[in-house]
């Protein structure tokens, strides 16, 4: 997962699936969009106007809960 912030566009992007993908965009609101692959995998989440939603969008607070650890074999 990669989180980037474009200060000029005031847009935060959370990339969940790495690599290049042809995406279809689903808008949840004027400020939030989801990018899906043709196979309906969620590639990323775009948040416009991030400075209104996050105290510091350049270094957002991340709270990871109830994750199952993955150990490489």
N, C-alpha and C positions, 0 to 999 in steps of 0.2 A: 504494500500500500504506500502511495506517495501523496502528500498533501502539498499543493503549491498555491501561492497567492500572487496575483497580478495587481500591484498597487495602482497602476494607471487605470485599469479597468474596474478596480475594486471587486475582483472576482476570486473566490476560493474554489479550488478544484481538488476533489478527493478521488484519486485514481485507485481503483480496486483491482483491476486486471491490466497487467503490463503488456506492452506490445502495440502494434498498429491494428486497428479494428475499424471496419465499416460499422457505423453506429446509427441507430434510430433514436431520436430524442423524444422523451416524454416529459412535458412540462407539468410540474405539480403546482406551480404558482408562477407569478411574474419573475420571481427571484430564484426559484429552485428548479433545476432540470436534471433528469436521469438519462444517462447514455447506455443503451443496450446493444449487444451484438445481435446478429441475425439469429443466433441460437438462444436468445433471451437471457444471456448472462449480463449482469450489471457491470459495466466497465468503469463508470465514474459518476460522481455527483458534482454538479456545478452550482455554486451559491453566488448570486450577484448581490451587490450591495453588502458585501461581507463586513465592512466596517460598522454597519448598523447592527449586525447580529453578533459579532464577536468583539470582546474587549480589545484584543490584540490579534487581528487576523493574520499578521505575519508570523506569529508564533501561537497558534490556537492551542487551547487546553484540550488534551485528549484523555478521556477516561475509559479505559478498557476493563470490562467486567465480564465475569463468567466465561472466559475463554478457555478452550481445551488446548493444552500445550501440544505442539506438534514436534515430534523428535524424528530427525532424519535417520534413516537406517544406514 
